[in-house]
Amino acid sequence: MMNIIKKFKNNFTFTDYAKQLKKDLNIYPHQVFLQYKMVNNRIFSVDQSVNQLTWIQNALNDIVIKPKQVFSFWKALEKTNHTLVNQNSYYIYKLYSSIIYHLSLVSGLSIIERHHTDIDLLAEHQRIYPLGADALVLYKCKDLKIKNNFTFPIKLQFEVKNQFLKGYILSTKEIILNEVVFTCRDYKNFKEVLTRINCRTTEVSVYKKKL
């Protein structure tokens, strides 16, 4: 009987997802900030990505995550076109999901769902975000979900300026920042990255090396 009740709860549990609020009366005097310098690499071109960067940014800006609410990357983009027309588009999604994941680690938000890439395709000088900070998102398959475990609302903001992708978590109260370090161990056929928060390992991501 208990198993039936547990299964019922798992199937019908309501999740309160964060939404974009253009008219938000809250004031957000505090911020957590990260920026990634966008560089051309074998799967991404800055010049060819301006329009796509803009429409994804517009869909994510002003999303307010209230206490106990969950941010879902694909729920946030559900009214936009999810068709990945090329590899460049796929990588742009991951740029935003990765900076959100990285910001969440620094801020101390709860990570409900996150997936890392299976294969490391880039050389160090080609990276836009650190290896280990990536959050792979594939429509209807892999999502990034973050829960606001604070007692106050937070808001997402992004901007692209001078080839930098800038991400902000705005808050009504000050957030004590975590020290986040990605430690890479290089082996013959794979790389292992330890995500260490305040000197404690919280995640291990393993990447195959490209052939």
Secondary structure as UniProt FT lines:
FT   HELIX           2..12
FT   STRAND          19..20
FT   STRAND          30..37
FT   TURN            42..43
FT   HELIX           47..49
FT   HELIX           50..60
FT   TURN            61..62
FT   STRAND          63..65
FT   TURN            67..68
FT   STRAND          70..72
FT   HELIX           73..76
FT   TURN            77..79
FT   HELIX           87..107
FT   STRAND          110..113
FT   STRAND          119..120
FT   HELIX           124..126
FT   TURN            131..132
FT   TURN            139..141
FT   STRAND          145..147
FT   STRAND          154..161
FT   TURN            162..163
FT   STRAND          164..171
FT   STRAND          180..186
FT   STRAND          190..197
FT   TURN            198..199
FT   STRAND          200..209
//
